[in-house]
Every structure is written in structure tokens, then in C-alpha cells.
Amino acid sequence: MPPVTWVLDLDGVVWLADQPLPGAAAAVARLRERGERVLFATNNSAALLGDQEAKLERLGIPAGGDVISSAVAAAQLVEPGERALVCGGPGIVEALTARGAVPVRDGDADAVLVGFHRDFDYERLRIATRAVRGGARLIATNDDATYPTPDGPIPGGGALAAAVAYASGVRAQVAGKPHAAMADLVRAVGGDDGTVVGDRPETDGAFARALGYRFALVLTGVTAAGDLPVEPTPDLVAESLATLVDGATA
């Protein structure tokens, strides 16, 4: 039988911002020792894939080629040769370039890609809105309202995309979890049998349902024990990735 695939969210499951979550690296190692496939699926489109892989490596988790980001999913919605206005971080530029599209920061465009970035301001909102009102397709890398950090949630990429959509009078096509573009990428690598591990039911749980995978909710990110019950109902609930894997391998 082919190995079961584990699809792990990063923020809130493996780390919080720059702080590793206890036991996560050892949990990944235990899964791999069992011969199971481990992928990392993140809605963070700002970071370069190599930077995310290097960050995992620093935590003791080799991950070359195992990270799938919403930036890559969003770039699949742009055709090679199209001009794509970037309202986001360098991860989007990297993914568009790999796709063969032309990333731009201003002017006419075939598509506008919006994702999490900390230098979003009125001018960037104005440029993105002008392009969309001029006929560009609006693509959001993800629609997460918030992003988990050790100091609590901060506005996420979905909040920025919502501002552009509202100002433009259109609805964004969303690429990241739990939507089809991201699901297609994960299924192509991970197959039809797996478990999604995440901290956000409306994103990770819905993503598991879209894939036909099990949903394991961990309480190290956005969702706390006091928020239960949640929808969709998780197949498993654990305090952390470490306790989840310990229970799964007991």
C-alpha cells in the first residue's frame, strides 16, 4: 500500500512566527520513520519557498521540495506570459516567475495577486484597485482573516484581499486552503489518502474535506480548547502536533 500522507500547516502547527512549537520536529521525524509522506501546506504567500524550507531545516525538519504554498497555488491561476500585478510579498514574485508570468508592481495587468505583506498601504491599495477596475482578474492567495503569532493574531492576507475586493467592487478568486487550486497541488503529490493537521477549522478543516482527507485539529494556534466545538467537526483533536502523533502511533 502507498504511504499515508500527512499535510501539516506551518503557522500554528509547526511554529508561531519565529518560535518553534515544542515537539514538532520530533513528531515529523516519527511520521517519516514509519514511512509516511509528510507535506507542509501553508497559506503564507509572503516567504520564498527556499526560506520556508531553510526555516524548517533549522528546526531539524528536512523539507526540500515538501512545502506547498498559496503563492504557488495562486500562480497556477495565471497563464504563462500574462502580466500579474503583485500586491504581496516575494513569495508571489517567485511563484509567478516560475510559472512564466511577468510580475509587475504598477500599470496595466491581466491579474492582480494579493497576499500577506507588512508594507500594505493606501498607495498599494490604490494601485491594485485601479488595475482591477481596469479589467484585471483579482486573485487572493488566501482568505484567512488573521495570522497567528506568539503575541496573538494579526491581520492576515484575507483581510488585505478583502480591502482590494471591496474597493474594486469585485469578488476575488481564492487560491489557497481550502480552495481548489491548493487542493489540486496537494492531491497531485499526496494522493487520495491522508490527514490534514491544522489549527484553523474554517481553513484547514475545510481543506481536509475538499481533499477527502481526515482533519486533525491542534490547539497551538488560532483555535483554543474554549472554542470547541467547531465546524467542520475534526476527526481528531490534540493539544499539539507532538501529542497528536504520539496518539496516532501508540
C-alpha positions in Angstrom: 0.0 0.0 0.0 1.2 3.5 -0.7 2.1 5.6 2.4 -0.5 7.7 4.1 0.1 11.4 3.5 0.2 13.9 6.4 -0.4 17.5 5.3 0.8 19.9 8.0 0.0 23.6 8.3 3.1 25.6 9.4 1.9 28.6 11.3 0.2 27.4 14.4 1.2 23.8 14.0 5.0 23.7 13.5 5.8 27.2 14.6 4.3 30.5 15.7 6.1 33.3 13.7 9.8 32.6 14.5 9.1 30.4 17.6 9.2 26.6 17.1 6.4 24.7 18.8 7.7 22.1 21.2 8.0 18.6 19.9 7.0 19.4 16.3 10.4 18.3 14.8 10.4 15.0 16.7 6.8 14.4 15.6 7.7 14.8 11.9 10.6 12.5 12.4 8.4 9.8 13.9 6.0 10.0 11.0 8.8 9.7 8.5 10.3 6.8 10.4 7.0 5.0 9.8 7.4 5.6 6.1 4.6 8.1 5.9 4.7 11.1 3.5 4.9 14.5 5.1 4.0 17.7 3.2 3.7 21.2 4.5 0.9 23.3 3.1 0.8 27.0 4.1 -1.3 29.9 3.2 1.6 32.2 3.9 2.4 33.5 0.5 5.0 36.1 1.6 8.0 33.9 2.1 10.2 32.3 -0.5 9.9 28.6 -0.7 13.6 28.2 0.0 13.3 30.4 3.1 10.5 28.3 4.4 12.5 25.1 3.7 15.5 26.6 5.4 13.5 27.6 8.4 12.2 24.0 8.7 15.8 22.7 8.4 16.9 25.0 11.2 14.2 23.3 13.4 15.6 19.9 12.5 13.0 19.2 9.8 14.4 18.5 6.3 11.8 19.7 3.8 13.4 20.1 0.4 10.5 20.0 -2.1 7.9 19.3 0.5 6.5 22.8 1.0 3.4 23.8 -0.9 2.4 27.5 -0.6 -0.7 29.5 -1.5 1.6 31.7 -3.7 2.4 28.6 -5.9 -1.4 27.8 -6.0 -2.2 31.4 -6.9 0.4 31.4 -9.7 -1.3 28.4 -11.3 -4.3 30.7 -11.9 -2.2 33.0 -14.1 -1.2 31.9 -17.6 2.5 32.0 -18.8 3.2 35.3 -20.4 0.5 37.2 -18.6 1.3 40.4 -16.6 0.4 40.0 -12.9 0.4 42.9 -10.5 1.8 41.9 -7.2 0.2 43.2 -4.0 2.1 40.9 -1.7 5.5 39.5 -0.8 8.4 38.0 -2.6 6.9 34.5 -2.5 4.3 35.6 -5.0 7.0 37.1 -7.3 9.0 33.8 -7.1 5.9 31.7 -7.9 4.8 33.9 -10.8 8.3 33.8 -12.3 8.5 30.1 -12.0 5.1 29.9 -13.8 6.4 32.0 -16.7 4.2 35.0 -15.9 5.5 38.6 -15.7 5.3 40.1 -12.1 4.8 43.9 -12.1 4.3 46.4 -9.3 2.2 49.0 -11.2 0.5 49.6 -14.5 -1.8 47.5 -16.7 -2.1 43.9 -15.7 -4.0 40.7 -16.6 -4.3 39.7 -13.0 -3.8 41.2 -9.5 -2.4 38.8 -6.8 -3.0 39.9 -3.2 -1.3 38.2 -0.3 0.0 38.9 3.2 2.7 41.6 3.4 3.5 44.1 6.1 4.0 47.1 3.8 0.5 47.2 2.6 -0.7 50.8 2.5 -3.1 53.2 0.8 -0.9 53.6 -2.3 -0.7 49.8 -2.8 -4.5 49.6 -2.3 -4.9 52.3 -4.9 -2.7 50.7 -7.5 -4.3 47.3 -7.1 -7.8 48.7 -7.2 -7.0 50.7 -10.4 -5.7 47.6 -12.1 -8.8 45.5 -11.1 -11.2 48.3 -12.2 -9.2 48.4 -15.5 -10.1 44.7 -16.1 -7.5 42.6 -14.3 -8.7 39.5 -12.5 -8.4 39.7 -8.8 -6.7 36.6 -7.2 -6.3 36.3 -3.4 -3.6 33.9 -2.3 -5.8 33.1 0.7 -8.7 34.4 2.6 -7.5 34.0 6.2 -8.7 37.0 8.2 -5.8 36.6 10.7 -2.3 35.2 11.1 -1.2 33.6 14.3 1.8 35.0 16.2 3.2 34.4 19.8 1.5 37.7 20.7 -1.9 36.8 19.3 -3.5 37.1 15.9 -2.7 39.9 13.5 -4.5 40.8 10.2 -3.9 38.1 7.6 -3.8 38.0 3.8 -7.5 37.7 3.5 -8.0 41.0 5.3 -5.8 42.7 2.7 -7.6 40.9 -0.2 -10.9 42.0 1.2 -9.9 45.6 1.1 -8.9 45.4 -2.6 -12.1 43.5 -3.4 -14.3 46.0 -1.6 -12.7 49.0 -3.2 -12.8 47.3 -6.6 -16.4 46.1 -6.4 -15.5 42.5 -7.4 -15.1 39.1 -5.7 -11.6 37.6 -5.5 -10.8 34.2 -6.8 -9.1 32.5 -3.8 -6.2 30.1 -4.4 -5.0 28.8 -1.0 -6.5 26.5 1.5 -9.3 25.3 1.4 -9.8 26.2 -2.2 -9.4 24.1 -5.4 -6.1 25.4 -6.7 -4.3 24.4 -3.5 -6.2 21.1 -3.2 -5.2 20.2 -6.7 -1.5 20.8 -5.9 -1.6 18.7 -2.7 -3.6 15.8 -4.2 -1.2 15.6 -7.2 1.7 15.0 -4.7 0.0 13.3 -1.8 -2.6 11.1 -3.4 -6.1 10.2 -2.1 -5.4 9.1 1.5 -4.2 11.5 4.1 -4.7 13.6 7.2 -4.6 17.4 7.2 -3.2 18.8 10.5 -4.2 22.4 11.2 -5.2 25.0 13.8 -8.0 26.7 11.9 -11.2 24.7 11.2 -12.6 27.0 8.6 -9.4 26.8 6.6 -7.6 23.5 7.4 -10.8 21.6 8.2 -12.5 22.7 5.1 -9.3 21.8 3.2 -9.3 18.3 4.6 -12.9 17.9 3.4 -12.1 19.2 0.0 -9.3 16.7 -0.3 -11.3 13.8 1.2 -8.7 13.6 4.0 -9.1 13.3 7.7 -8.9 16.5 9.7 -6.8 16.7 12.9 -7.2 19.9 14.9 -4.3 21.1 17.1 -4.7 23.7 19.8 -1.4 25.5 19.4 -2.5 28.3 17.0 -5.8 30.2 16.3 -8.2 27.7 17.9 -8.2 27.1 21.7 -9.9 24.5 23.8 -12.5 27.0 24.8 -13.5 27.5 21.1 -14.7 23.9 20.9 -16.9 22.5 19.3 -16.1 23.8 15.9 -17.2 23.2 12.3 -16.3 21.2 10.4 -16.0 18.7 13.2 -12.4 17.4 13.5 -11.8 13.7 13.2 -9.1 14.2 15.9 -8.3 16.9 18.4 -4.9 17.2 20.1 -3.1 19.7 22.2 -0.2 19.8 19.7 1.3 18.1 16.8 3.5 16.1 19.2 0.6 14.8 21.2 -1.3 14.0 18.0 1.4 11.9 16.6 2.1 10.2 19.9 -1.6 9.2 20.0 -1.6 8.1 16.3 1.5 5.9 16.8 0.6 4.5 20.2 
